[in-house]
Amino acid sequence: MRLFFISFLFAALTACGPLNEGRGSPEIFKQLQSQLGGADEAPTAPAIPPEVANAGPGEVLLVTLRARNAVAPLLKSAQNGSKITWTSPCQVSMTFDNGILISTRGLGDDLMGSDIPGLFDAIQNGAGTIQRRLSFLDSLDQIITHDLTCQIAPAGVEQTPLLSGPQDLEKVVESCQSPRLVFENSYWLRDGQIVKSLQVISASQGYITAEQL
């Protein structure tokens, strides 16, 4: 079933563009939900790269770039402790630390880096105040930084749609602001680990949703 799922997902999203632009239609997800629910007959799996077909649990991250209605599976390409880099077939990459987005490459207006001391602990605890520093590359190829104060607060248990089916997950919200930047991230946790998230990249790229498969 997992081989079919990855095959079907990859076949639906193989066109190259920034995160397979325009491929994130709701119909794809309806079909995925139907197939994962146990349809009687599964279509023949298409030819796909072996690294995708053979990806095990936890090796694929499904990312939706909401501003572009774009969606793609990213494969785990590197890991250093709690930091994992995921890369799309078109070489867009995103790095997460314990499920928190800290950098992107290949999107244009990328998040170049993040300093997030204490954020994961605050998310696990469901409360806290932390200082974030975000770095971006401007039109003159100069690094600009934003220092933000972020409040972390619990948002209760929420039935959360996942590709494997809805689950009741703990939701935690991170509200950040500086004189020039304001945003809110959401994290859904199971057993203290981030299962799904809604996180900002940059002013022009907007938000992503990320779900580890």
HUTA-V744684 format. One record per residue. RES is the residue in three letters. PSI is psi in whole degrees, 0 to 359 (* if undefined). OMEGA is omega in whole degrees, -180 to 180 (999 if undefined). NEAR is the number of other ideal C-beta (glycine too) atoms within 12 Angstrom. Layout:
BEGIN
((RES,PSI,OMEGA,NEAR) (RES,PSI,OMEGA,NEAR))
END
This chain:
BEGIN
((MET,321,-179,17) (ARG,320,178,23) (LEU,317,179,20) (PHE,318,-178,24) (PHE,310,-180,33) (ILE,320,179,34) (SER,313,-178,30) (PHE,317,-180,32) (LEU,312,-178,41) (PHE,320,180,37) (ALA,325,-179,28) (ALA,342,-169,28) (LEU,25,-171,37) (THR,344,-177,24) (ALA,138,-179,20) (CYS,135,178,18) (GLY,180,177,25) (PRO,103,-176,33) (LEU,42,176,43) (ASN,64,-171,32) (GLU,134,176,24) (GLY,6,-176,19) (ARG,5,-173,32) (GLY,46,-177,31) (SER,149,178,18) (PRO,333,-179,14) (GLU,325,178,13) (ILE,315,-177,29) (PHE,327,175,25) (LYS,317,179,16) (GLN,318,179,23) (LEU,316,180,36) (GLN,319,180,22) (SER,314,-178,20) (GLN,318,180,28) (LEU,337,178,24) (GLY,356,174,17) (GLY,48,176,13) (ALA,149,-175,17) (ASP,320,-178,8) (GLU,123,178,9) (ALA,137,177,20) (PRO,159,180,15) (THR,133,-180,12) (ALA,134,180,20) (PRO,166,175,20) (ALA,126,-179,12) (ILE,160,179,27) (PRO,140,-178,17) (PRO,325,-177,13) (GLU,333,177,19) (VAL,313,-179,33) (ALA,325,-176,25) (ASN,4,-179,17) (ALA,130,179,29) (GLY,177,177,16) (PRO,134,-180,15) (GLY,2,-178,18) (GLU,356,-178,24) (VAL,136,175,36) (LEU,122,177,40) (LEU,119,-175,40) (VAL,134,174,44) (THR,123,174,36) (LEU,101,-166,40) (ARG,324,-177,20) (ALA,336,-177,24) (ARG,2,-174,26) (ASN,46,-174,21) (ALA,142,-176,32) (VAL,146,179,39) (ALA,151,169,44) (PRO,130,176,44) (LEU,137,179,44) (LEU,144,175,38) (LYS,122,-178,28) (SER,341,179,24) (ALA,150,176,16) (GLN,134,176,17) (ASN,94,-176,13) (GLY,235,-179,11) (SER,355,-178,19) (LYS,125,-180,24) (ILE,132,174,31) (THR,132,180,28) (TRP,140,-175,40) (THR,135,179,28) (SER,166,176,39) (PRO,338,-179,30) (CYS,14,174,25) (GLN,24,163,21) (VAL,133,-179,37) (SER,151,178,30) (MET,136,179,44) (THR,133,-180,36) (PHE,145,174,38) (ASP,110,-175,27) (ASN,36,178,27) (GLY,1,180,37) (ILE,126,-178,42) (LEU,127,-180,44) (ILE,344,176,34) (SER,157,174,31) (THR,158,175,41) (ARG,142,174,27) (GLY,5,-179,28) (LEU,343,-178,34) (GLY,280,176,23) (ASP,79,-170,23) (ASP,156,166,30) (LEU,109,-173,42) (MET,331,179,26) (GLY,161,-179,25) (SER,137,167,37) (ASP,119,-173,23) (ILE,51,-177,36) (PRO,130,176,18) (GLY,356,-174,22) (LEU,314,-177,38) (PHE,319,177,29) (ASP,318,179,20) (ALA,321,177,30) (ILE,316,179,38) (GLN,322,179,24) (ASN,341,-180,19) (GLY,13,-179,22) (ALA,151,176,19) (GLY,170,176,25) (THR,128,-179,21) (ILE,165,176,28) (GLN,128,177,23) (ARG,146,168,36) (ARG,121,-180,26) (LEU,141,-179,37) (SER,135,180,24) (PHE,158,176,31) (LEU,122,-177,23) (ASP,183,-176,17) (SER,344,178,10) (LEU,15,-179,8) (ASP,35,175,10) (GLN,143,179,11) (ILE,127,173,16) (ILE,148,-177,23) (THR,152,174,22) (HIS,126,173,30) (ASP,122,-174,20) (LEU,151,170,30) (THR,129,-175,21) (CYS,131,176,37) (GLN,130,179,25) (ILE,131,-176,33) (ALA,147,177,22) (PRO,149,177,23) (ALA,21,175,24) (GLY,185,177,17) (VAL,134,-174,16) (GLU,136,173,24) (GLN,116,-169,14) (THR,126,177,28) (PRO,123,173,21) (LEU,161,179,25) (LEU,336,177,34) (SER,357,-179,24) (GLY,158,-177,15) (PRO,142,177,16) (GLN,150,174,21) (ASP,112,-177,17) (LEU,150,175,28) (GLU,131,180,28) (LYS,136,177,30) (VAL,137,-178,41) (VAL,136,176,29) (GLU,117,-178,39) (SER,119,-173,24) (CYS,145,176,30) (GLN,150,172,19) (SER,177,179,19) (PRO,337,-175,9) (ARG,354,-172,15) (LEU,133,177,23) (VAL,133,175,18) (PHE,168,179,28) (GLU,125,176,24) (ASN,151,177,40) (SER,142,-179,34) (TYR,137,176,40) (TRP,126,-171,37) (LEU,146,169,33) (ARG,122,-179,24) (ASP,39,175,11) (GLY,3,-180,19) (GLN,144,-179,23) (ILE,120,-180,37) (VAL,321,-178,33) (LYS,152,-179,35) (SER,157,171,37) (LEU,112,-172,32) (GLN,148,-180,43) (VAL,144,173,37) (ILE,297,-177,40) (SER,175,-176,31) (ALA,319,-177,21) (SER,329,-178,21) (GLN,339,177,30) (GLY,219,-170,24) (TYR,153,166,26) (ILE,154,160,39) (THR,142,-178,38) (ALA,133,179,40) (GLU,122,180,36) (GLN,130,-176,33) (LEU,*,999,30))
END
